[in-house]
Amino acid sequence: MLARSLAVGLLDTRAPYVQAIELYKAVAENGTEARLLADAQAGHGPGDPRGVVVWQQAIVGWFAAHGGPALPGAALPK
């Protein structure tokens, strides 16, 4: 079964984080491996350079963990 990874900004007004949490719970309860990156400083995406790096590391980490090339610094959300 394919794993799912979600990234959410807790300050997002377009896609409230409560909806992302519900999706995460539904995926996990269905038996699918799920990871969640919840960024307390982000809106509908990271708004600062550090946040951009963290989100990109998580995305690249997901691809590396699922058959893509391994890249230094890539890490799945915990």
PDB file of N, CA, C, O and CB in Angstrom:
ATOM      1  N   MET A   1       0.839  -1.175   0.000  1.00  0.00           N
ATOM      2  CA  MET A   1       0.000   0.000   0.000  1.00  0.00           C
ATOM      3  C   MET A   1       0.889   1.246   0.000  1.00  0.00           C
ATOM      4  O   MET A   1       1.903   1.284   0.698  1.00  0.00           O
ATOM      5  CB  MET A   1      -0.957  -0.006   1.218  1.00  0.00           C
ATOM      6  N   LEU A   2       0.523   2.238  -0.760  1.00  0.00           N
ATOM      7  CA  LEU A   2       1.308   3.463  -0.893  1.00  0.00           C
ATOM      8  C   LEU A   2       1.200   4.317   0.361  1.00  0.00           C
ATOM      9  O   LEU A   2       0.104   4.521   0.883  1.00  0.00           O
ATOM     10  CB  LEU A   2       0.851   4.262  -2.115  1.00  0.00           C
ATOM     11  N   ALA A   3       2.310   4.808   0.838  1.00  0.00           N
ATOM     12  CA  ALA A   3       2.330   5.684   2.009  1.00  0.00           C
ATOM     13  C   ALA A   3       1.887   7.088   1.611  1.00  0.00           C
ATOM     14  O   ALA A   3       2.022   7.493   0.457  1.00  0.00           O
ATOM     15  CB  ALA A   3       3.741   5.721   2.649  1.00  0.00           C
ATOM     16  N   ARG A   4       1.373   7.799   2.561  1.00  0.00           N
ATOM     17  CA  ARG A   4       0.926   9.180   2.342  1.00  0.00           C
ATOM     18  C   ARG A   4       1.684  10.105   3.273  1.00  0.00           C
ATOM     19  O   ARG A   4       1.951   9.759   4.424  1.00  0.00           O
ATOM     20  CB  ARG A   4      -0.605   9.320   2.564  1.00  0.00           C
ATOM     21  N   SER A   5       2.024  11.264   2.781  1.00  0.00           N
ATOM     22  CA  SER A   5       2.686  12.272   3.588  1.00  0.00           C
ATOM     23  C   SER A   5       1.954  13.591   3.386  1.00  0.00           C
ATOM     24  O   SER A   5       1.705  14.004   2.254  1.00  0.00           O
ATOM     25  CB  SER A   5       4.195  12.397   3.217  1.00  0.00           C
ATOM     26  N   LEU A   6       1.614  14.245   4.481  1.00  0.00           N
ATOM     27  CA  LEU A   6       0.882  15.501   4.421  1.00  0.00           C
ATOM     28  C   LEU A   6       1.700  16.602   5.082  1.00  0.00           C
ATOM     29  O   LEU A   6       2.335  16.377   6.112  1.00  0.00           O
ATOM     30  CB  LEU A   6      -0.498  15.365   5.098  1.00  0.00           C
ATOM     31  N   ALA A   7       1.684  17.776   4.498  1.00  0.00           N
ATOM     32  CA  ALA A   7       2.317  18.954   5.087  1.00  0.00           C
ATOM     33  C   ALA A   7       1.231  20.003   5.250  1.00  0.00           C
ATOM     34  O   ALA A   7       0.463  20.264   4.324  1.00  0.00           O
ATOM     35  CB  ALA A   7       3.513  19.489   4.200  1.00  0.00           C
ATOM     36  N   VAL A   8       1.172  20.597   6.422  1.00  0.00           N
ATOM     37  CA  VAL A   8       0.125  21.575   6.696  1.00  0.00           C
ATOM     38  C   VAL A   8       0.702  22.737   7.495  1.00  0.00           C
ATOM     39  O   VAL A   8       1.529  22.556   8.388  1.00  0.00           O
ATOM     40  CB  VAL A   8      -1.052  20.922   7.457  1.00  0.00           C
ATOM     41  N   GLY A   9       0.245  23.923   7.150  1.00  0.00           N
ATOM     42  CA  GLY A   9       0.592  25.114   7.918  1.00  0.00           C
ATOM     43  C   GLY A   9      -0.529  25.395   8.896  1.00  0.00           C
ATOM     44  O   GLY A   9      -1.693  25.462   8.501  1.00  0.00           O
ATOM     45  N   LEU A  10      -0.201  25.559  10.153  1.00  0.00           N
ATOM     46  CA  LEU A  10      -1.237  25.765  11.160  1.00  0.00           C
ATOM     47  C   LEU A  10      -1.906  27.140  11.054  1.00  0.00           C
ATOM     48  O   LEU A  10      -2.931  27.377  11.692  1.00  0.00           O
ATOM     49  CB  LEU A  10      -0.645  25.595  12.539  1.00  0.00           C
ATOM     50  N   LEU A  11      -1.338  28.036  10.261  1.00  0.00           N
ATOM     51  CA  LEU A  11      -1.928  29.364  10.056  1.00  0.00           C
ATOM     52  C   LEU A  11      -2.660  29.461   8.712  1.00  0.00           C
ATOM     53  O   LEU A  11      -3.024  30.556   8.281  1.00  0.00           O
ATOM     54  CB  LEU A  11      -0.840  30.440  10.134  1.00  0.00           C
ATOM     55  N   ASP A  12      -2.871  28.333   8.059  1.00  0.00           N
ATOM     56  CA  ASP A  12      -3.511  28.305   6.738  1.00  0.00           C
ATOM     57  C   ASP A  12      -4.981  28.686   6.853  1.00  0.00           C
ATOM     58  O   ASP A  12      -5.724  28.079   7.624  1.00  0.00           O
ATOM     59  CB  ASP A  12      -3.372  26.909   6.091  1.00  0.00           C
ATOM     60  N   THR A  13      -5.400  29.689   6.090  1.00  0.00           N
ATOM     61  CA  THR A  13      -6.809  30.097   6.085  1.00  0.00           C
ATOM     62  C   THR A  13      -7.567  29.532   4.883  1.00  0.00           C
ATOM     63  O   THR A  13      -8.798  29.552   4.871  1.00  0.00           O
ATOM     64  CB  THR A  13      -6.914  31.619   6.088  1.00  0.00           C
ATOM     65  N   ARG A  14      -6.850  29.026   3.867  1.00  0.00           N
ATOM     66  CA  ARG A  14      -7.498  28.450   2.683  1.00  0.00           C
ATOM     67  C   ARG A  14      -7.857  26.986   2.889  1.00  0.00           C
ATOM     68  O   ARG A  14      -8.908  26.529   2.440  1.00  0.00           O
ATOM     69  CB  ARG A  14      -6.592  28.590   1.467  1.00  0.00           C
ATOM     70  N   ALA A  15      -6.993  26.259   3.560  1.00  0.00           N
ATOM     71  CA  ALA A  15      -7.218  24.837   3.842  1.00  0.00           C
ATOM     72  C   ALA A  15      -6.901  24.633   5.319  1.00  0.00           C
ATOM     73  O   ALA A  15      -5.777  24.269   5.666  1.00  0.00           O
ATOM     74  CB  ALA A  15      -6.326  23.893   2.914  1.00  0.00           C
ATOM     75  N   PRO A  16      -7.879  24.865   6.189  1.00  0.00           N
ATOM     76  CA  PRO A  16      -7.633  24.815   7.630  1.00  0.00           C
ATOM     77  C   PRO A  16      -6.992  23.499   8.068  1.00  0.00           C
ATOM     78  O   PRO A  16      -7.341  22.424   7.581  1.00  0.00           O
ATOM     79  CB  PRO A  16      -8.933  25.023   8.381  1.00  0.00           C
ATOM     80  N   TYR A  17      -6.043  23.614   9.002  1.00  0.00           N
ATOM     81  CA  TYR A  17      -5.294  22.440   9.439  1.00  0.00           C
ATOM     82  C   TYR A  17      -6.188  21.366  10.021  1.00  0.00           C
ATOM     83  O   TYR A  17      -5.833  20.188   9.979  1.00  0.00           O
ATOM     84  CB  TYR A  17      -4.261  22.836  10.452  1.00  0.00           C
ATOM     85  N   VAL A  18      -7.333  21.734  10.561  1.00  0.00           N
ATOM     86  CA  VAL A  18      -8.254  20.733  11.119  1.00  0.00           C
ATOM     87  C   VAL A  18      -8.650  19.732  10.029  1.00  0.00           C
ATOM     88  O   VAL A  18      -8.789  18.541  10.306  1.00  0.00           O
ATOM     89  CB  VAL A  18      -9.525  21.420  11.719  1.00  0.00           C
ATOM     90  N   GLN A  19      -8.830  20.204   8.805  1.00  0.00           N
ATOM     91  CA  GLN A  19      -9.171  19.306   7.700  1.00  0.00           C
ATOM     92  C   GLN A  19      -8.005  18.379   7.376  1.00  0.00           C
ATOM     93  O   GLN A  19      -8.218  17.203   7.080  1.00  0.00           O
ATOM     94  CB  GLN A  19      -9.568  20.112   6.454  1.00  0.00           C
ATOM     95  N   ALA A  20      -6.778  18.890   7.427  1.00  0.00           N
ATOM     96  CA  ALA A  20      -5.607  18.058   7.168  1.00  0.00           C
ATOM     97  C   ALA A  20      -5.452  16.994   8.252  1.00  0.00           C
ATOM     98  O   ALA A  20      -5.086  15.856   7.958  1.00  0.00           O
ATOM     99  CB  ALA A  20      -4.338  18.923   7.085  1.00  0.00           C
ATOM    100  N   ILE A  21      -5.728  17.359   9.497  1.00  0.00           N
ATOM    101  CA  ILE A  21      -5.649  16.396  10.595  1.00  0.00           C
ATOM    102  C   ILE A  21      -6.691  15.293  10.390  1.00  0.00           C
ATOM    103  O   ILE A  21      -6.395  14.118  10.608  1.00  0.00           O
ATOM    104  CB  ILE A  21      -5.862  17.103  11.965  1.00  0.00           C
ATOM    105  N   GLU A  22      -7.883  15.652   9.981  1.00  0.00           N
ATOM    106  CA  GLU A  22      -8.928  14.654   9.723  1.00  0.00           C
ATOM    107  C   GLU A  22      -8.527  13.719   8.585  1.00  0.00           C
ATOM    108  O   GLU A  22      -8.749  12.511   8.667  1.00  0.00           O
ATOM    109  CB  GLU A  22     -10.260  15.346   9.390  1.00  0.00           C
ATOM    110  N   LEU A  23      -7.938  14.270   7.522  1.00  0.00           N
ATOM    111  CA  LEU A  23      -7.468  13.444   6.407  1.00  0.00           C
ATOM    112  C   LEU A  23      -6.359  12.513   6.882  1.00  0.00           C
ATOM    113  O   LEU A  23      -6.359  11.325   6.558  1.00  0.00           O
ATOM    114  CB  LEU A  23      -6.967  14.328   5.238  1.00  0.00           C
ATOM    115  N   TYR A  24      -5.418  13.049   7.645  1.00  0.00           N
ATOM    116  CA  TYR A  24      -4.324  12.239   8.184  1.00  0.00           C
ATOM    117  C   TYR A  24      -4.874  11.082   9.020  1.00  0.00           C
ATOM    118  O   TYR A  24      -4.447   9.939   8.856  1.00  0.00           O
ATOM    119  CB  TYR A  24      -3.374  13.110   9.037  1.00  0.00           C
ATOM    120  N   LYS A  25      -5.816  11.374   9.909  1.00  0.00           N
ATOM    121  CA  LYS A  25      -6.399  10.328  10.750  1.00  0.00           C
ATOM    122  C   LYS A  25      -7.117   9.274   9.915  1.00  0.00           C
ATOM    123  O   LYS A  25      -6.990   8.080  10.182  1.00  0.00           O
ATOM    124  CB  LYS A  25      -7.368  10.940  11.757  1.00  0.00           C
ATOM    125  N   ALA A  26      -7.867   9.706   8.911  1.00  0.00           N
ATOM    126  CA  ALA A  26      -8.598   8.761   8.062  1.00  0.00           C
ATOM    127  C   ALA A  26      -7.647   7.849   7.306  1.00  0.00           C
ATOM    128  O   ALA A  26      -7.893   6.647   7.198  1.00  0.00           O
ATOM    129  CB  ALA A  26      -9.492   9.511   7.076  1.00  0.00           C
ATOM    130  N   VAL A  27      -6.568   8.407   6.786  1.00  0.00           N
ATOM    131  CA  VAL A  27      -5.585   7.606   6.049  1.00  0.00           C
ATOM    132  C   VAL A  27      -4.920   6.606   6.991  1.00  0.00           C
ATOM    133  O   VAL A  27      -4.792   5.427   6.661  1.00  0.00           O
ATOM    134  CB  VAL A  27      -4.517   8.516   5.384  1.00  0.00           C
ATOM    135  N   ALA A  28      -4.497   7.080   8.166  1.00  0.00           N
ATOM    136  CA  ALA A  28      -3.815   6.211   9.127  1.00  0.00           C
ATOM    137  C   ALA A  28      -4.756   5.118   9.642  1.00  0.00           C
ATOM    138  O   ALA A  28      -4.341   3.968   9.788  1.00  0.00           O
ATOM    139  CB  ALA A  28      -3.271   7.039  10.306  1.00  0.00           C
ATOM    140  N   GLU A  29      -6.008   5.460   9.915  1.00  0.00           N
ATOM    141  CA  GLU A  29      -6.973   4.477  10.417  1.00  0.00           C
ATOM    142  C   GLU A  29      -7.326   3.439   9.367  1.00  0.00           C
ATOM    143  O   GLU A  29      -7.815   2.358   9.698  1.00  0.00           O
ATOM    144  CB  GLU A  29      -8.235   5.175  10.889  1.00  0.00           C
ATOM    145  N   ASN A  30      -7.082   3.762   8.099  1.00  0.00           N
ATOM    146  CA  ASN A  30      -7.339   2.829   7.009  1.00  0.00           C
ATOM    147  C   ASN A  30      -6.193   1.827   6.843  1.00  0.00           C
ATOM    148  O   ASN A  30      -6.262   0.930   6.003  1.00  0.00           O
ATOM    149  CB  ASN A  30      -7.558   3.594   5.706  1.00  0.00           C
ATOM    150  N   GLY A  31      -5.138   1.986   7.653  1.00  0.00           N
ATOM    151  CA  GLY A  31      -4.018   1.067   7.598  1.00  0.00           C
ATOM    152  C   GLY A  31      -2.897   1.502   6.669  1.00  0.00           C
ATOM    153  O   GLY A  31      -1.946   0.750   6.454  1.00  0.00           O
ATOM    154  N   THR A  32      -2.994   2.694   6.121  1.00  0.00           N
ATOM    155  CA  THR A  32      -1.955   3.208   5.237  1.00  0.00           C
ATOM    156  C   THR A  32      -0.925   3.962   6.066  1.00  0.00           C
ATOM    157  O   THR A  32      -1.282   4.732   6.958  1.00  0.00           O
ATOM    158  CB  THR A  32      -2.560   4.125   4.139  1.00  0.00           C
ATOM    159  N   GLU A  33       0.365   3.740   5.769  1.00  0.00           N
ATOM    160  CA  GLU A  33       1.412   4.492   6.456  1.00  0.00           C
ATOM    161  C   GLU A  33       1.206   5.972   6.169  1.00  0.00           C
ATOM    162  O   GLU A  33       1.055   6.369   5.014  1.00  0.00           O
ATOM    163  CB  GLU A  33       2.836   4.027   6.009  1.00  0.00           C
ATOM    164  N   ALA A  34       1.201   6.778   7.207  1.00  0.00           N
ATOM    165  CA  ALA A  34       0.970   8.208   7.028  1.00  0.00           C
ATOM    166  C   ALA A  34       1.953   9.003   7.876  1.00  0.00           C
ATOM    167  O   ALA A  34       2.271   8.623   9.003  1.00  0.00           O
ATOM    168  CB  ALA A  34      -0.481   8.579   7.394  1.00  0.00           C
ATOM    169  N   ARG A  35       2.427  10.108   7.321  1.00  0.00           N
ATOM    170  CA  ARG A  35       3.308  11.047   8.020  1.00  0.00           C
ATOM    171  C   ARG A  35       2.678  12.424   7.917  1.00  0.00           C
ATOM    172  O   ARG A  35       2.021  12.748   6.928  1.00  0.00           O
ATOM    173  CB  ARG A  35       4.765  11.040   7.422  1.00  0.00           C
ATOM    174  N   LEU A  36       2.887  13.234   8.952  1.00  0.00           N
ATOM    175  CA  LEU A  36       2.327  14.575   8.971  1.00  0.00           C
ATOM    176  C   LEU A  36       3.401  15.571   9.377  1.00  0.00           C
ATOM    177  O   LEU A  36       4.064  15.403  10.400  1.00  0.00           O
ATOM    178  CB  LEU A  36       1.122  14.654   9.927  1.00  0.00           C
ATOM    179  N   LEU A  37       3.564  16.603   8.571  1.00  0.00           N
ATOM    180  CA  LEU A  37       4.426  17.729   8.907  1.00  0.00           C
ATOM    181  C   LEU A  37       3.495  18.896   9.208  1.00  0.00           C
ATOM    182  O   LEU A  37       2.838  19.417   8.307  1.00  0.00           O
ATOM    183  CB  LEU A  37       5.450  18.071   7.738  1.00  0.00           C
ATOM    184  N   ALA A  38       3.436  19.304  10.466  1.00  0.00           N
ATOM    185  CA  ALA A  38       2.601  20.435  10.880  1.00  0.00           C
ATOM    186  C   ALA A  38       3.528  21.586  11.251  1.00  0.00           C
ATOM    187  O   ALA A  38       4.268  21.506  12.231  1.00  0.00           O
ATOM    188  CB  ALA A  38       1.658  20.052  12.085  1.00  0.00           C
ATOM    189  N   ASP A  39       3.482  22.648  10.465  1.00  0.00           N
ATOM    190  CA  ASP A  39       4.364  23.803  10.653  1.00  0.00           C
ATOM    191  C   ASP A  39       3.581  24.928  11.325  1.00  0.00           C
ATOM    192  O   ASP A  39       2.672  25.503  10.726  1.00  0.00           O
ATOM    193  CB  ASP A  39       4.960  24.282   9.292  1.00  0.00           C
ATOM    194  N   ALA A  40       3.936  25.236  12.561  1.00  0.00           N
ATOM    195  CA  ALA A  40       3.223  26.245  13.342  1.00  0.00           C
ATOM    196  C   ALA A  40       3.389  27.654  12.787  1.00  0.00           C
ATOM    197  O   ALA A  40       2.582  28.531  13.098  1.00  0.00           O
ATOM    198  CB  ALA A  40       3.696  26.211  14.769  1.00  0.00           C
ATOM    199  N   GLN A  41       4.410  27.893  11.976  1.00  0.00           N
ATOM    200  CA  GLN A  41       4.684  29.225  11.444  1.00  0.00           C
ATOM    201  C   GLN A  41       4.144  29.440  10.034  1.00  0.00           C
ATOM    202  O   GLN A  41       4.189  30.560   9.525  1.00  0.00           O
ATOM    203  CB  GLN A  41       6.160  29.473  11.449  1.00  0.00           C
ATOM    204  N   ALA A  42       3.633  28.389   9.395  1.00  0.00           N
ATOM    205  CA  ALA A  42       3.254  28.467   7.983  1.00  0.00           C
ATOM    206  C   ALA A  42       1.762  28.711   7.794  1.00  0.00           C
ATOM    207  O   ALA A  42       0.932  28.355   8.631  1.00  0.00           O
ATOM    208  CB  ALA A  42       3.654  27.195   7.268  1.00  0.00           C
ATOM    209  N   GLY A  43       1.458  29.334   6.655  1.00  0.00           N
ATOM    210  CA  GLY A  43       0.090  29.469   6.203  1.00  0.00           C
ATOM    211  C   GLY A  43      -0.177  28.377   5.175  1.00  0.00           C
ATOM    212  O   GLY A  43      -0.066  27.191   5.484  1.00  0.00           O
ATOM    213  N   HIS A  44      -0.529  28.774   3.956  1.00  0.00           N
ATOM    214  CA  HIS A  44      -0.805  27.804   2.895  1.00  0.00           C
ATOM    215  C   HIS A  44       0.484  27.277   2.267  1.00  0.00           C
ATOM    216  O   HIS A  44       0.473  26.699   1.180  1.00  0.00           O
ATOM    217  CB  HIS A  44      -1.688  28.436   1.820  1.00  0.00           C
ATOM    218  N   GLY A  45       1.549  27.482   2.947  1.00  0.00           N
ATOM    219  CA  GLY A  45       2.886  27.047   2.564  1.00  0.00           C
ATOM    220  C   GLY A  45       3.850  27.800   3.450  1.00  0.00           C
ATOM    221  O   GLY A  45       3.462  28.746   4.135  1.00  0.00           O
ATOM    222  N   PRO A  46       5.093  27.393   3.442  1.00  0.00           N
ATOM    223  CA  PRO A  46       6.060  28.068   4.307  1.00  0.00           C
ATOM    224  C   PRO A  46       6.278  29.511   3.865  1.00  0.00           C
ATOM    225  O   PRO A  46       6.304  29.811   2.672  1.00  0.00           O
ATOM    226  CB  PRO A  46       7.392  27.312   4.310  1.00  0.00           C
ATOM    227  N   GLY A  47       6.433  30.398   4.844  1.00  0.00           N
ATOM    228  CA  GLY A  47       6.626  31.803   4.527  1.00  0.00           C
ATOM    229  C   GLY A  47       7.998  32.330   4.868  1.00  0.00           C
ATOM    230  O   GLY A  47       8.266  33.523   4.721  1.00  0.00           O
ATOM    231  N   ASP A  48       8.863  31.455   5.320  1.00  0.00           N
ATOM    232  CA  ASP A  48      10.211  31.877   5.675  1.00  0.00           C
ATOM    233  C   ASP A  48      11.218  30.890   5.092  1.00  0.00           C
ATOM    234  O   ASP A  48      10.853  29.750   4.805  1.00  0.00           O
ATOM    235  CB  ASP A  48      10.371  31.984   7.217  1.00  0.00           C
ATOM    236  N   PRO A  49      12.467  31.293   4.909  1.00  0.00           N
ATOM    237  CA  PRO A  49      13.458  30.407   4.292  1.00  0.00           C
ATOM    238  C   PRO A  49      13.640  29.088   5.045  1.00  0.00           C
ATOM    239  O   PRO A  49      13.765  28.039   4.414  1.00  0.00           O
ATOM    240  CB  PRO A  49      14.785  31.117   4.202  1.00  0.00           C
ATOM    241  N   ARG A  50      13.659  29.118   6.383  1.00  0.00           N
ATOM    242  CA  ARG A  50      13.812  27.893   7.147  1.00  0.00           C
ATOM    243  C   ARG A  50      12.644  26.950   6.896  1.00  0.00           C
ATOM    244  O   ARG A  50      12.840  25.743   6.749  1.00  0.00           O
ATOM    245  CB  ARG A  50      13.932  28.205   8.635  1.00  0.00           C
ATOM    246  N   GLY A  51      11.440  27.489   6.846  1.00  0.00           N
ATOM    247  CA  GLY A  51      10.266  26.668   6.574  1.00  0.00           C
ATOM    248  C   GLY A  51      10.310  26.041   5.190  1.00  0.00           C
ATOM    249  O   GLY A  51       9.919  24.888   5.012  1.00  0.00           O
ATOM    250  N   VAL A  52      10.787  26.801   4.213  1.00  0.00           N
ATOM    251  CA  VAL A  52      10.907  26.261   2.854  1.00  0.00           C
ATOM    252  C   VAL A  52      11.861  25.071   2.854  1.00  0.00           C
ATOM    253  O   VAL A  52      11.575  24.046   2.236  1.00  0.00           O
ATOM    254  CB  VAL A  52      11.401  27.352   1.866  1.00  0.00           C
ATOM    255  N   VAL A  53      12.990  25.202   3.543  1.00  0.00           N
ATOM    256  CA  VAL A  53      13.958  24.109   3.598  1.00  0.00           C
ATOM    257  C   VAL A  53      13.347  22.884   4.281  1.00  0.00           C
ATOM    258  O   VAL A  53      13.501  21.766   3.789  1.00  0.00           O
ATOM    259  CB  VAL A  53      15.234  24.555   4.342  1.00  0.00           C
ATOM    260  N   VAL A  54      12.663  23.075   5.394  1.00  0.00           N
ATOM    261  CA  VAL A  54      12.051  21.949   6.126  1.00  0.00           C
ATOM    262  C   VAL A  54      11.022  21.241   5.251  1.00  0.00           C
ATOM    263  O   VAL A  54      11.009  20.012   5.180  1.00  0.00           O
ATOM    264  CB  VAL A  54      11.384  22.442   7.437  1.00  0.00           C
ATOM    265  N   TRP A  55      10.165  22.003   4.591  1.00  0.00           N
ATOM    266  CA  TRP A  55       9.146  21.391   3.733  1.00  0.00           C
ATOM    267  C   TRP A  55       9.797  20.643   2.572  1.00  0.00           C
ATOM    268  O   TRP A  55       9.393  19.526   2.250  1.00  0.00           O
ATOM    269  CB  TRP A  55       8.174  22.462   3.196  1.00  0.00           C
ATOM    270  N   GLN A  56      10.798  21.248   1.946  1.00  0.00           N
ATOM    271  CA  GLN A  56      11.464  20.592   0.813  1.00  0.00           C
ATOM    272  C   GLN A  56      12.201  19.331   1.253  1.00  0.00           C
ATOM    273  O   GLN A  56      12.207  18.335   0.530  1.00  0.00           O
ATOM    274  CB  GLN A  56      12.443  21.558   0.139  1.00  0.00           C
ATOM    275  N   GLN A  57      12.823  19.365   2.430  1.00  0.00           N
ATOM    276  CA  GLN A  57      13.479  18.161   2.960  1.00  0.00           C
ATOM    277  C   GLN A  57      12.461  17.048   3.160  1.00  0.00           C
ATOM    278  O   GLN A  57      12.744  15.888   2.858  1.00  0.00           O
ATOM    279  CB  GLN A  57      14.199  18.470   4.292  1.00  0.00           C
ATOM    280  N   ALA A  58      11.292  17.384   3.660  1.00  0.00           N
ATOM    281  CA  ALA A  58      10.257  16.379   3.884  1.00  0.00           C
ATOM    282  C   ALA A  58       9.769  15.788   2.555  1.00  0.00           C
ATOM    283  O   ALA A  58       9.563  14.579   2.455  1.00  0.00           O
ATOM    284  CB  ALA A  58       9.078  16.993   4.659  1.00  0.00           C
ATOM    285  N   ILE A  59       9.588  16.624   1.553  1.00  0.00           N
ATOM    286  CA  ILE A  59       9.115  16.153   0.251  1.00  0.00           C
ATOM    287  C   ILE A  59      10.160  15.239  -0.394  1.00  0.00           C
ATOM    288  O   ILE A  59       9.834  14.155  -0.878  1.00  0.00           O
ATOM    289  CB  ILE A  59       8.799  17.351  -0.678  1.00  0.00           C
ATOM    290  N   VAL A  60      11.411  15.687  -0.396  1.00  0.00           N
ATOM    291  CA  VAL A  60      12.480  14.880  -0.987  1.00  0.00           C
ATOM    292  C   VAL A  60      12.678  13.595  -0.184  1.00  0.00           C
ATOM    293  O   VAL A  60      12.945  12.537  -0.754  1.00  0.00           O
ATOM    294  CB  VAL A  60      13.800  15.685  -1.050  1.00  0.00           C
ATOM    295  N   GLY A  61      12.547  13.691   1.138  1.00  0.00           N
ATOM    296  CA  GLY A  61      12.659  12.503   1.981  1.00  0.00           C
ATOM    297  C   GLY A  61      11.596  11.473   1.655  1.00  0.00           C
ATOM    298  O   GLY A  61      11.870  10.273   1.665  1.00  0.00           O
ATOM    299  N   TRP A  62      10.383  11.931   1.364  1.00  0.00           N
ATOM    300  CA  TRP A  62       9.297  11.015   1.013  1.00  0.00           C
ATOM    301  C   TRP A  62       9.638  10.287  -0.291  1.00  0.00           C
ATOM    302  O   TRP A  62       9.489   9.069  -0.387  1.00  0.00           O
ATOM    303  CB  TRP A  62       7.950  11.783   0.875  1.00  0.00           C
ATOM    304  N   PHE A  63      10.094  11.041  -1.284  1.00  0.00           N
ATOM    305  CA  PHE A  63      10.465  10.405  -2.552  1.00  0.00           C
ATOM    306  C   PHE A  63      11.614   9.423  -2.363  1.00  0.00           C
ATOM    307  O   PHE A  63      11.593   8.333  -2.935  1.00  0.00           O
ATOM    308  CB  PHE A  63      10.850  11.465  -3.589  1.00  0.00           C
ATOM    309  N   ALA A  64      12.620   9.794  -1.567  1.00  0.00           N
ATOM    310  CA  ALA A  64      13.765   8.905  -1.325  1.00  0.00           C
ATOM    311  C   ALA A  64      13.323   7.630  -0.617  1.00  0.00           C
ATOM    312  O   ALA A  64      13.833   6.550  -0.914  1.00  0.00           O
ATOM    313  CB  ALA A  64      14.841   9.623  -0.491  1.00  0.00           C
ATOM    314  N   ALA A  65      12.381   7.745   0.315  1.00  0.00           N
ATOM    315  CA  ALA A  65      11.908   6.573   1.056  1.00  0.00           C
ATOM    316  C   ALA A  65      11.033   5.657   0.210  1.00  0.00           C
ATOM    317  O   ALA A  65      10.788   4.510   0.583  1.00  0.00           O
ATOM    318  CB  ALA A  65      11.139   7.014   2.280  1.00  0.00           C
ATOM    319  N   HIS A  66      10.566   6.156  -0.920  1.00  0.00           N
ATOM    320  CA  HIS A  66       9.653   5.375  -1.752  1.00  0.00           C
ATOM    321  C   HIS A  66      10.193   5.164  -3.159  1.00  0.00           C
ATOM    322  O   HIS A  66       9.447   5.185  -4.137  1.00  0.00           O
ATOM    323  CB  HIS A  66       8.306   6.055  -1.822  1.00  0.00           C
ATOM    324  N   GLY A  67      11.517   4.956  -3.241  1.00  0.00           N
ATOM    325  CA  GLY A  67      12.117   4.551  -4.501  1.00  0.00           C
ATOM    326  C   GLY A  67      12.854   5.615  -5.269  1.00  0.00           C
ATOM    327  O   GLY A  67      13.495   5.312  -6.275  1.00  0.00           O
ATOM    328  N   GLY A  68      12.783   6.857  -4.823  1.00  0.00           N
ATOM    329  CA  GLY A  68      13.502   7.922  -5.509  1.00  0.00           C
ATOM    330  C   GLY A  68      14.949   7.963  -5.058  1.00  0.00           C
ATOM    331  O   GLY A  68      15.335   7.211  -4.163  1.00  0.00           O
ATOM    332  N   PRO A  69      15.752   8.819  -5.656  1.00  0.00           N
ATOM    333  CA  PRO A  69      17.165   8.898  -5.267  1.00  0.00           C
ATOM    334  C   PRO A  69      17.309   9.505  -3.869  1.00  0.00           C
ATOM    335  O   PRO A  69      16.579  10.423  -3.496  1.00  0.00           O
ATOM    336  CB  PRO A  69      17.963   9.733  -6.295  1.00  0.00           C
ATOM    337  N   ALA A  70      18.248   8.981  -3.121  1.00  0.00           N
ATOM    338  CA  ALA A  70      18.549   9.531  -1.797  1.00  0.00           C
ATOM    339  C   ALA A  70      19.342  10.819  -1.960  1.00  0.00           C
ATOM    340  O   ALA A  70      20.307  10.867  -2.722  1.00  0.00           O
ATOM    341  CB  ALA A  70      19.338   8.507  -0.929  1.00  0.00           C
ATOM    342  N   LEU A  71      18.942  11.844  -1.257  1.00  0.00           N
ATOM    343  CA  LEU A  71      19.644  13.122  -1.311  1.00  0.00           C
ATOM    344  C   LEU A  71      20.063  13.530   0.088  1.00  0.00           C
ATOM    345  O   LEU A  71      19.294  13.332   1.029  1.00  0.00           O
ATOM    346  CB  LEU A  71      18.760  14.213  -1.952  1.00  0.00           C
ATOM    347  N   PRO A  72      21.251  14.091   0.265  1.00  0.00           N
ATOM    348  CA  PRO A  72      21.701  14.508   1.593  1.00  0.00           C
ATOM    349  C   PRO A  72      20.737  15.525   2.198  1.00  0.00           C
ATOM    350  O   PRO A  72      20.291  16.451   1.522  1.00  0.00           O
ATOM    351  CB  PRO A  72      23.119  15.100   1.519  1.00  0.00           C
ATOM    352  N   GLY A  73      20.423  15.341   3.472  1.00  0.00           N
ATOM    353  CA  GLY A  73      19.563  16.276   4.180  1.00  0.00           C
ATOM    354  C   GLY A  73      18.078  15.973   4.073  1.00  0.00           C
ATOM    355  O   GLY A  73      17.275  16.602   4.762  1.00  0.00           O
ATOM    356  N   ALA A  74      17.693  15.024   3.225  1.00  0.00           N
ATOM    357  CA  ALA A  74      16.280  14.694   3.085  1.00  0.00           C
ATOM    358  C   ALA A  74      15.848  13.898   4.313  1.00  0.00           C
ATOM    359  O   ALA A  74      16.548  12.988   4.757  1.00  0.00           O
ATOM    360  CB  ALA A  74      16.013  13.890   1.771  1.00  0.00           C
ATOM    361  N   ALA A  75      14.694  14.251   4.848  1.00  0.00           N
ATOM    362  CA  ALA A  75      14.212  13.558   6.046  1.00  0.00           C
ATOM    363  C   ALA A  75      12.689  13.549   6.060  1.00  0.00           C
ATOM    364  O   ALA A  75      12.050  14.577   5.837  1.00  0.00           O
ATOM    365  CB  ALA A  75      14.762  14.229   7.331  1.00  0.00           C
ATOM    366  N   LEU A  76      12.117  12.382   6.325  1.00  0.00           N
ATOM    367  CA  LEU A  76      10.676  12.286   6.459  1.00  0.00           C
ATOM    368  C   LEU A  76      10.228  12.967   7.742  1.00  0.00           C
ATOM    369  O   LEU A  76      10.975  12.970   8.720  1.00  0.00           O
ATOM    370  CB  LEU A  76      10.225  10.820   6.438  1.00  0.00           C
ATOM    371  N   PRO A  77       9.020  13.550   7.769  1.00  0.00           N
ATOM    372  CA  PRO A  77       8.500  14.082   9.023  1.00  0.00           C
ATOM    373  C   PRO A  77       8.350  12.954  10.028  1.00  0.00           C
ATOM    374  O   PRO A  77       8.060  11.815   9.660  1.00  0.00           O
ATOM    375  CB  PRO A  77       7.151  14.800   8.803  1.00  0.00           C
ATOM    376  N   LYS A  78       8.547  13.271  11.283  1.00  0.00           N
ATOM    377  CA  LYS A  78       8.408  12.248  12.333  1.00  0.00           C
ATOM    378  C   LYS A  78       7.017  12.211  12.876  1.00  0.00           C
ATOM    379  O   LYS A  78       6.722  11.412  13.764  1.00  0.00           O
ATOM    380  CB  LYS A  78       9.381  12.495  13.462  1.00  0.00           C
TER     381      LYS A  78
END
